[in-house]
Amino acid sequence: MQETARVFIVPGLGNSGPDHWQTHFQRFHPEFTRIEQREWDAPDCSEWVDTLEQALAGEDLRRVVLVAHSLGCVTVAHWAGRYGHRVRGALLVAPSDVETAHYAAFPTTGFGPMPLARLPFPSKIVFSQNDEWVTPVRARQFAEAWGSELVDIGDAGHINAASGHGAWPAGLALLREWL
């Protein structure tokens, strides 16, 4: 019998605010753990990856499910590349493309180029047709490179609070497959 999953929320740039679906997931499931970064607005990739690794230290990784958004997805891909750990799964929502001009306006360090090595665990990429942070072509490229199942949810913006994804029950249903 498989043990209960341990869910870790991996927010992106700026963290996930009070109306973001990641925050709602935590409200519905207080046992979920948010990865807290020291610096949300001028992130350093190496530091974010190390913070994720430290948060998972001592965990039975066969039980761990990562739920990442935007730059959090890129963090997970870099973490997998650096450490090679196998977790139960990862739900990667709206992975932002750090190689776009969009990122020039943000003080991020070390996230590019996009990591394109196959992930050593099952994953799903959830993407939108009209996300300003990643084109459908790039989302498909990431899915192919990472070995991820691809879930197209249509015109849904960046799949965040600003695009109307507060509680986002459909996202929770995608996560439940690993729970």
BAMARBA-731365 format. One record per residue: residue in three letters; x, y, z of N, C-alpha, C in turn. Coordinates in nm, 4 decimals, padded with zeros to 6 digits. Each point is the difference from the previous one (the first is absolute). Layout:
  rest        nX        nY        nZ       caX       caY       caZ        cX        cY        cZ
   Ala         X         Y         Z         X         Y         Z         X         Y         Z
...
END
This chain:
  rest        nX        nY        nZ       caX       caY       caZ        cX        cY        cZ
   Met   00.0848  -00.1186   00.0000  -00.0848   00.1186   00.0000   00.0894   00.1250   00.0000
   Gln  -00.0339   00.0949  -00.0852   00.0809   00.1212  -00.0113  -00.0324   00.0966   00.1144
   Glu   00.1055   00.0590   00.0546  -00.0191   00.0944   00.1100  -00.0565   00.1318  -00.0515
   Thr  -00.0570   00.0764   00.0910  -00.0560   00.1292  -00.0333   00.1070   00.0933  -00.0548
   Ala  -00.0387   00.0796  -00.0963   00.0941   00.0949  -00.0609   00.0266   00.1174   00.0928
   Arg   00.1198   00.0564  -00.0149   00.0376   00.1249   00.0672   00.0119   00.1039  -00.1097
   Val  -00.0852   00.1010   00.0047  -00.0058   00.1002  -00.1061   00.0797   00.1239   00.0399
   Phe   00.0851   00.0438  -00.0922   00.0781   00.1213   00.0191  -00.0350   00.0984  -00.1107
   Ile  -00.0432   00.1194   00.0398  -00.0366   00.1080  -00.0911   00.1273   00.0776  -00.0332
   Val   00.0248   00.0196  -00.1299   00.1203   00.0706  -00.0452  -00.0450   00.1224  -00.0810
   Pro  -00.0160   00.1156   00.0661  -00.0447   00.1212  -00.0700   00.1071   00.0553  -00.0943
   Gly  -00.0427   00.0941  -00.0814   00.0911   00.0674  -00.0918   00.0355   00.1395   00.0472
   Leu   00.0460   00.0790  -00.0934   00.0413   00.1375   00.0242  -00.1071   00.0753   00.0798
   Gly   00.0412   00.0654   00.1074  -00.0935   00.0791   00.0803  -00.0823  -00.0789   00.0998
   Asn   00.0150  -00.1348   00.0028  -00.0798  -00.0873   00.0853  -00.1428  -00.0044  -00.0529
   Ser  -00.0848  -00.0769   00.0617  -00.1397  -00.0099  -00.0408  -00.0851   00.0710   00.1036
   Gly  -00.0703   00.1023  -00.0422  -00.0780   00.0825   00.0913  -00.1230  -00.0684   00.0566
   Pro  -00.0801   00.0730   00.0773  -00.1133  -00.0579   00.0715  -00.1099  -00.0558  -00.0901
   Asp  -00.0103   00.0453  -00.1233  -00.1045  -00.0489  -00.0904   00.0519  -00.1009  -00.1021
   His   00.1274  -00.0325   00.0054   00.0604  -00.0948  -00.0938  -00.0460  -00.1421   00.0327
   Trp  -00.0125  -00.0824  -00.1010  -00.0445  -00.1385   00.0209   00.0928  -00.0770   00.0941
   Gln   00.1317   00.0283  -00.0018   00.0895  -00.0714   00.0926  -00.0371   00.0295   00.1452
   Thr  -00.0361   00.1239   00.0274  -00.0403   00.0381   00.1353  -00.1332  -00.0664   00.0358
   His  -00.0919  -00.0045  -00.0954  -00.1274  -00.0695   00.0233   00.0233  -00.1486   00.0270
   Phe   00.0901  -00.0624  -00.0761   00.0303  -00.1411   00.0245   00.0442  -00.0193   00.1449
   Gln   00.0834   00.0908   00.0506   00.0466  -00.0100   00.1385  -00.1138   00.0212   00.0991
   Arg  -00.0924   00.0884  -00.0338  -00.1147   00.0209   00.0897  -00.0852  -00.1265   00.0076
   Phe  -00.0205  -00.0647  -00.1154  -00.0788  -00.1242  -00.0031   00.0746  -00.1153   00.0651
   His   00.1322   00.0048  -00.0080   00.0859  -00.1086   00.0496   00.1142   00.0594   00.0831
   Pro  -00.0257   00.0316   00.1262   00.1047   00.0615   00.0826   00.1229  -00.0888   00.0178
   Glu  -00.0101  -00.1271  -00.0344   00.1168  -00.0885   00.0094   00.0985   00.0220  -00.1147
   Phe  -00.0391   00.0739  -00.1036   00.0921   00.0337  -00.1088   00.1030   00.1001   00.0531
   Thr   00.1223  -00.0122  -00.0466   00.1083   00.0864   00.0453   00.0453   00.0919  -00.1130
   Arg   00.0053   00.1292   00.0271   00.0497   00.0964  -00.0980   00.1503   00.0150   00.0163
   Ile   00.0713  -00.0035  -00.1115   00.1432   00.0275   00.0018   00.0153   00.1512   00.0106
   Glu   00.0598   00.0452   00.1078   00.0170   00.1433   00.0237   00.1401   00.0434  -00.0420
   Gln   00.0059   00.0878  -00.0958   00.1284   00.0528  -00.0458   00.0355   00.1261   00.0791
   Arg   00.1271   00.0245   00.0156   00.0462   00.1204   00.0699  -00.0324   00.1250  -00.0823
   Glu   00.0173  -00.0080  -00.1301  -00.0185   00.1154  -00.0887  -00.0948  -00.0373  -00.1134
   Trp  -00.1188   00.0594   00.0021  -00.1018  -00.0310  -00.1006   00.0083   00.0898  -00.1233
   Asp   00.0509   00.1198   00.0139  -00.0076   00.0968  -00.1093   00.1271   00.0163  -00.0818
   Ala   00.1109  -00.0490   00.0492   00.1266   00.0011  -00.0747   00.0677  -00.1352   00.0225
   Pro  -00.0634  -00.1062  -00.0492   00.0462  -00.1342   00.0352   00.1307  -00.0406  -00.0669
   Asp   00.0733  -00.0829   00.0726   00.1223  -00.0615  -00.0499  -00.0284  -00.1495  -00.0137
   Cys   00.0186  -00.0545  -00.1182  -00.0342  -00.1393  -00.0268   00.0697  -00.0958   00.0954
   Ser   00.1286   00.0177   00.0195   00.0744  -00.0901   00.0872  -00.0579   00.0000   00.1415
   Glu  -00.0341   00.1169   00.0483  -00.0585   00.0098   00.1344  -00.1370  -00.0659   00.0049
   Trp  -00.0834   00.0236  -00.1024  -00.1328  -00.0611  -00.0021   00.0100  -00.1520  -00.0049
   Val   00.0910  -00.0518  -00.0819   00.0189  -00.1454  -00.0107   00.0481  -00.0565   00.1331
   Asp   00.0954   00.0669   00.0632   00.0506  -00.0461   00.1302  -00.1095   00.0028   00.1062
   Thr  -00.0856   00.1016  -00.0031  -00.1106   00.0088   00.0959  -00.0957  -00.1173  -00.0189
   Leu  -00.0287  -00.0342  -00.1245  -00.0861  -00.1155  -00.0275   00.0650  -00.1280   00.0520
   Glu   00.1277  -00.0187  -00.0278   00.0720  -00.1187   00.0474  -00.0022  -00.0078   00.1521
   Gln   00.0226   00.1106   00.0684  -00.0009   00.0018   00.1470  -00.1384  -00.0325   00.0544
   Ala  -00.1037   00.0509  -00.0661  -00.1370  -00.0252   00.0462  -00.0365  -00.1481  -00.0113
   Leu   00.0593  -00.0683  -00.0967  -00.0323  -00.1416  -00.0218   00.0942  -00.0949   00.0752
   Ala   00.1036   00.0551   00.0628   00.0949  -00.0830   00.0743  -00.0744  -00.0788   00.1072
   Gly   00.0258  -00.1278   00.0061  -00.0633  -00.0844   00.1007  -00.1364  -00.0533  -00.0401
   Glu  -00.0536   00.0464  -00.1122  -00.1300  -00.0490  -00.0471   00.0182  -00.1325  -00.0738
   Asp  -00.1011  -00.0836   00.0052  -00.0044  -00.1188  -00.0849  -00.0435   00.0495  -00.1374
   Leu   00.0952   00.0150  -00.0906  -00.0288   00.0626  -00.1290  -00.0998  -00.0797  -00.0831
   Arg  -00.0181  -00.1267   00.0292  -00.1017  -00.0794  -00.0718  -00.1404   00.0495   00.0312
   Arg  -00.0138   00.0763   00.1065  -00.1306   00.0543   00.0393  -00.0191   00.1443  -00.0451
   Val   00.1060   00.0675  -00.0457  -00.0034   00.1442  -00.0266  -00.0612   00.0310  -00.1368
   Val  -00.0945   00.0939   00.0022  -00.0576   00.0555  -00.1228   00.0267   00.1501   00.0028
   Leu   00.0609   00.0491  -00.1064   00.0291   00.1427  -00.0125  -00.1092   00.0659  -00.0831
   Val  -00.0475   00.1157   00.0461  -00.1026   00.0754  -00.0710   00.0574   00.1385  -00.0261
   Ala   00.0489   00.0195  -00.1218   00.0737   00.1211  -00.0326  -00.0769   00.0887  -00.0967
   His   00.0281   00.1288   00.0087  -00.0585   00.0980  -00.0918   00.1092   00.0898  -00.0552
   Ser  -00.0050   00.0252  -00.1305   00.0826   00.0992  -00.0667   00.1493  -00.0228   00.0231
   Leu   00.0683   00.0949   00.0625   00.1425  -00.0152   00.0256   00.0269  -00.1160   00.0967
   Gly  -00.0988  -00.0373   00.0788   00.0122  -00.1183   00.0850   00.0214  -00.1265  -00.0824
   Cys  -00.0626  -00.0077  -00.1181   00.0195  -00.1152  -00.0896   00.1442  -00.0066  -00.0470
   Val   00.0554   00.1155  -00.0339   00.1388   00.0064  -00.0452   00.0927  -00.0408   00.1148
   Thr  -00.0344   00.0418   00.1205   00.0764  -00.0381   00.1183   00.0002  -00.1523   00.0165
   Val  -00.1155  -00.0616  -00.0145  -00.0105  -00.1454   00.0118   00.0866  -00.0688  -00.1059
   Ala  -00.0036   00.0499  -00.1235   00.0803  -00.0606  -00.1068   00.1502   00.0145   00.0287
   His   00.0412   00.1165   00.0491   00.1411   00.0181   00.0375   00.0368  -00.0908   00.1171
   Trp  -00.0887  -00.0113   00.0986   00.0229  -00.0859   00.1164   00.0179  -00.1453  -00.0448
   Ala  -00.0882  -00.0460  -00.0888   00.0094  -00.1378  -00.0496   00.1325  -00.0216  -00.0730
   Gly   00.0410   00.0996  -00.0783   00.1265  -00.0105  -00.0711   00.1205  -00.0034   00.0917
   Arg  -00.0079   00.0767   00.1077   00.1139   00.0061   00.0927   00.0083  -00.1225   00.0901
   Tyr  -00.1148  -00.0440   00.0522   00.0017  -00.1055   00.1004  -00.0441  -00.1371  -00.0509
   Gly  -00.0797  -00.0048  -00.1051  -00.0434  -00.1274  -00.0574  -00.0932  -00.0824   00.0861
   His  -00.0601   00.0622   00.1013  -00.0919  -00.0740   00.0869  -00.1259  -00.0406  -00.0755
   Arg  -00.0560  -00.1117   00.0420  -00.1264  -00.0461  -00.0564  -00.1093   00.0204   00.1061
   Val  -00.0999   00.0799  -00.0348  -00.1152   00.0207   00.0877  -00.1204  -00.0723  -00.0616
   Arg  -00.1108  -00.0028   00.0727  -00.1206  -00.0668  -00.0513  -00.0492   00.0681  -00.1272
   Gly   00.0044   00.1333  -00.0019  -00.0453   00.0710  -00.1188   00.0085   00.1493   00.0179
   Ala  -00.0218   00.0705  -00.1120   00.0015   00.1464   00.0030  -00.1077   00.0533  -00.0923
   Leu  -00.0820   00.0893   00.0541  -00.0978   00.0737  -00.0773   00.0623   00.1358  -00.0292
   Leu   00.0316   00.0244  -00.1263   00.0736   00.1194  -00.0422  -00.0951   00.0898  -00.0781
   Val  -00.0459   00.1052   00.0640  -00.1050   00.0842  -00.0569   00.0592   00.1294  -00.0549
   Ala  -00.0274   00.0261  -00.1268   00.0439   00.1227  -00.0673   00.1498   00.0241   00.0144
   Pro   00.0820  -00.0966  -00.0448   00.1445   00.0199   00.0139   00.0457   00.1193  -00.0824
   Ser   00.0542   00.0993   00.0657   00.0406   00.1202  -00.0733   00.1290  -00.0260  -00.0763
   Asp   00.0104   00.0644  -00.1139   00.1156  -00.0145  -00.0877   00.1000   00.1101   00.0332
   Val   00.1056  -00.0344   00.0728   00.0966   00.1005   00.0458   00.0875   00.0537  -00.1124
   Glu  -00.0153  -00.0535  -00.1199   00.0780   00.0483  -00.1138  -00.0738   00.1066  -00.0814
   Thr  -00.1158   00.0438   00.0484  -00.0755   00.1032  -00.0712   00.0397   00.1396   00.0477
   Ala  -00.0370   00.0980  -00.0794   00.0269   00.1398   00.0354  -00.0760   00.0411   00.1263
   His  -00.1078  -00.0714   00.0323  -00.0785   00.0279   00.1205   00.0890   00.0069   00.1243
   Tyr   00.0975  -00.0893   00.0061   00.0843  -00.0081   00.1197   00.1030   00.1108   00.0088
   Ala   00.0247   00.0698  -00.1082   00.0984   00.1095   00.0026  -00.0400   00.1077   00.1009
   Ala  -00.1293   00.0130   00.0269  -00.0498   00.1017   00.0918   00.0105  -00.0425   00.1476
   Phe   00.0395  -00.1258   00.0241   00.0043  -00.0505   00.1368   00.1425  -00.0377   00.0383
   Pro   00.0396   00.0351   00.1214   00.1359  -00.0313   00.0442   00.0129  -00.1448   00.0464
   Thr   00.0021  -00.0930  -00.0945   00.0199  -00.1406   00.0339   00.1433  -00.0390  -00.0378
   Thr   00.0559  -00.0943   00.0721   00.1379  -00.0414  -00.0241   00.0090  -00.1509  -00.0162
   Gly   00.0574  -00.0444  -00.1114   00.0373  -00.1395  -00.0167  -00.1067  -00.0971  -00.0448
   Phe  -00.1189   00.0477  -00.0333  -00.1063  -00.0928  -00.0393   00.0125  -00.0453  -00.1458
   Gly   00.0672   00.0810  -00.0821   00.0169  -00.0368  -00.1406   00.1364  -00.0608  -00.0221
   Pro   00.0180  -00.0720  -00.1062  -00.1047  -00.0372  -00.0944  -00.0985  -00.0991   00.0629
   Met  -00.1142  -00.0157  -00.0648  -00.1007  -00.0931   00.0500   00.0604  -00.1394   00.0105
   Pro  -00.0195  -00.0654   00.1138   00.0469  -00.1381   00.0124  -00.0868  -00.0907  -00.0882
   Leu   00.0622  -00.0834  -00.0803  -00.0750  -00.0856  -00.0913   00.0357  -00.1476   00.0151
   Ala   00.0562  -00.0372   00.1143   00.0293  -00.1413   00.0261  -00.1268  -00.0704   00.0466
   Arg  -00.0109  -00.1263  -00.0343  -00.1160  -00.0794   00.0403  -00.0086  -00.0052   00.1532
   Leu  -00.1194   00.0182   00.0533  -00.0211  -00.0073   00.1447   00.0008  -00.1467   00.0421
   Pro   00.0598  -00.0311   00.1150   00.0072  -00.1393   00.0440  -00.1242  -00.0473   00.0754
   Phe  -00.1130   00.0640  -00.0247  -00.1252  -00.0336   00.0679  -00.1170   00.0374  -00.0901
   Pro  -00.1181  -00.0578   00.0250  -00.1185   00.0342  -00.0790  -00.0390   00.1464   00.0220
   Ser  -00.0462   00.0626  -00.1056  -00.0402   00.1407   00.0116  -00.1072   00.0331  -00.1024
   Lys  -00.0732   00.1045   00.0314  -00.1002   00.0549  -00.0911   00.0272   00.1479  -00.0130
   Ile  -00.0014   00.0488  -00.1230   00.0055   00.1437  -00.0247  -00.1393   00.0450  -00.0369
   Val  -00.0521   00.0965   00.0749  -00.1282   00.0606  -00.0305   00.0304   00.1356  -00.0612
   Phe  -00.0530   00.0233  -00.1213   00.0303   00.1262  -00.0662  -00.1253   00.0584  -00.0627
   Ser   00.0125   00.1262  -00.0364  -00.1092   00.0773  -00.0576   00.0408   00.0476  -00.1392
   Gln  -00.0982   00.0149  -00.0858   00.0254   00.0469  -00.1368   00.0396   00.1472  -00.0056
   Asn  -00.0363   00.0781   00.1022   00.0276   00.1434  -00.0043   00.0771   00.0496   00.1226
   Asp   00.0946  -00.0802   00.0442   00.0848   00.0360   00.1137   00.1117   00.0913  -00.0500
   Glu   00.0111   00.1184   00.0596   00.1031   00.0950  -00.0426   00.1406  -00.0436   00.0413
   Trp   00.0111  -00.1000   00.0861   00.1303  -00.0442   00.0504   00.0550  -00.1227  -00.0721
   Val  -00.0835  -00.0670  -00.0784   00.0468  -00.1165  -00.0768  -00.0946  -00.0228  -00.1178
   Thr   00.0571  -00.0205  -00.1169  -00.0828  -00.0293  -00.1177  -00.0377  -00.1477   00.0018
   Pro  -00.1080  -00.0357  -00.0670  -00.0350  -00.1423  -00.0101   00.1124  -00.0832  -00.0629
   Val   00.0699   00.0570  -00.0970   00.1116  -00.0719  -00.0634   00.1080  -00.0324   00.1028
   Arg   00.0356   00.0974   00.0830   00.1031  -00.0238   00.1030  -00.0502  -00.0957   00.1082
   Ala  -00.1261   00.0111   00.0391  -00.0545  -00.0932   00.0995   00.0095  -00.1433  -00.0524
   Arg  -00.0307  -00.0184  -00.1265   00.0123  -00.1340  -00.0603   00.1459  -00.0448  -00.0021
   Gln   00.0901   00.0930  -00.0296   00.1430  -00.0332  -00.0009   00.0460  -00.0433   00.1395
   Phe  -00.0431   00.0723   00.1024   00.0365  -00.0370   00.1372  -00.0545  -00.1390   00.0331
   Ala  -00.1262  -00.0249  -00.0350  -00.0622  -00.1294   00.0295   00.0759  -00.1138  -00.0677
   Glu   00.0360   00.0196  -00.1236   00.0740  -00.1030  -00.0722   00.1369  -00.0228   00.0640
   Ala   00.0705   00.1081   00.0306   00.1337  -00.0111   00.0598  -00.0066  -00.0623   00.1393
   Trp  -00.0960   00.0422   00.0807  -00.0092  -00.0463   00.1380  -00.0684  -00.1356   00.0138
   Gly  -00.0634  -00.0485  -00.1080  -00.0737  -00.1255   00.0078  -00.1320   00.0154   00.0722
   Ser  -00.0578   00.1196  -00.0100  -00.1229   00.0324   00.0732  -00.1241  -00.0231  -00.0849
   Glu  -00.1068  -00.0403   00.0665  -00.1312  -00.0007  -00.0636  -00.0399   00.1457  -00.0184
   Leu  -00.0649   00.0314  -00.1102  -00.0368   00.1388  -00.0293  -00.1507   00.0172   00.0122
   Val  -00.0416   00.1007   00.0772  -00.1417   00.0283   00.0208  -00.0272   00.1429  -00.0448
   Asp  -00.0747   00.0148  -00.1099  -00.0357   00.1300  -00.0580  -00.1357   00.0408   00.0553
   Ile  -00.0057   00.1122   00.0725  -00.1287   00.0429   00.0567  -00.0589   00.1197  -00.0758
   Gly   00.0432   00.0188  -00.1239  -00.0593   00.1038  -00.0843   00.0501   00.1383   00.0335
   Asp  -00.0847   00.0989  -00.0198   00.0351   00.1398   00.0278  -00.0195   00.0271   00.1487
   Ala   00.1074  -00.0114   00.0749  -00.0087   00.0126   00.1459   00.1060   00.0937   00.0559
   Gly   00.0612   00.0817  -00.0857   00.1013   00.0931   00.0482   00.1155  -00.0727   00.0655
   His   00.0542   00.0594   00.1050   00.1151  -00.0575   00.0694  -00.0414  -00.0979   00.1109
   Ile  -00.1261  -00.0359   00.0004  -00.0539  -00.0957   00.0975   00.0359   00.0447   00.1419
   Asn  -00.0437   00.1199   00.0315   00.0256   00.0584   00.1318  -00.1232   00.0778   00.0447
   Ala   00.0105   00.0717   00.1081  -00.1146   00.0759   00.0511  -00.0454   00.1059  -00.0997
   Ala   00.0948   00.0653  -00.0670  -00.0345   00.1050  -00.0963  -00.0812  -00.0536  -00.1180
   Ser   00.0175  -00.1274  -00.0313  -00.0757  -00.0588  -00.1112  -00.1238  -00.0743   00.0494
   Gly  -00.0361   00.0213   00.1265  -00.1230  -00.0564   00.0543   00.0142  -00.1405   00.0560
   His   00.1216  -00.0432   00.0271   00.0211  -00.1336   00.0543   00.0260   00.0093   00.1503
   Gly  -00.1079   00.0209   00.0726   00.0076   00.0049   00.1456   00.0061  -00.1410   00.0543
   Ala  -00.1118  -00.0543   00.0422  -00.0021  -00.1348   00.0583   00.0413  -00.1071  -00.1011
   Trp  -00.0326   00.0154  -00.1255   00.0367  -00.0871  -00.1118  -00.0189  -00.1496   00.0316
   Pro  -00.1261  -00.0429   00.0130  -00.0274  -00.1411   00.0292   00.0527  -00.0961  -00.1065
   Ala   00.0051   00.0425  -00.1256   00.0532  -00.0875  -00.1051   00.1480  -00.0303   00.0243
   Gly   00.0733   00.0973   00.0520   00.1406  -00.0218   00.0325   00.0163  -00.0969   00.1158
   Leu  -00.0860   00.0142   00.0988   00.0039  -00.0914   00.1140  -00.0324  -00.1423  -00.0456
   Ala  -00.0909  -00.0134  -00.0960  -00.0328  -00.1333  -00.0540   00.1222  -00.0607  -00.0696
   Leu   00.0780   00.0807  -00.0718   00.1232  -00.0501  -00.0641   00.0994  -00.0481   00.1060
   Leu   00.0086   00.0728   00.1083   00.0910  -00.0367   00.1091  -00.0439  -00.1277   00.0684
   Arg  -00.1299  -00.0195   00.0145  -00.0531  -00.1165   00.0746   00.0450  -00.1334  -00.0594
   Glu   00.0349  -00.0017  -00.1260   00.0458  -00.1242  -00.0614   00.1238  -00.0547   00.0712
   Trp   00.0810   00.0869   00.0604   00.1190  -00.0431   00.0715  -00.0236  -00.0153   00.1502
   Leu  -00.1164   00.0416   00.0462  -00.0269  -00.0061   00.1428  -00.0644  -00.1343   00.0361
END
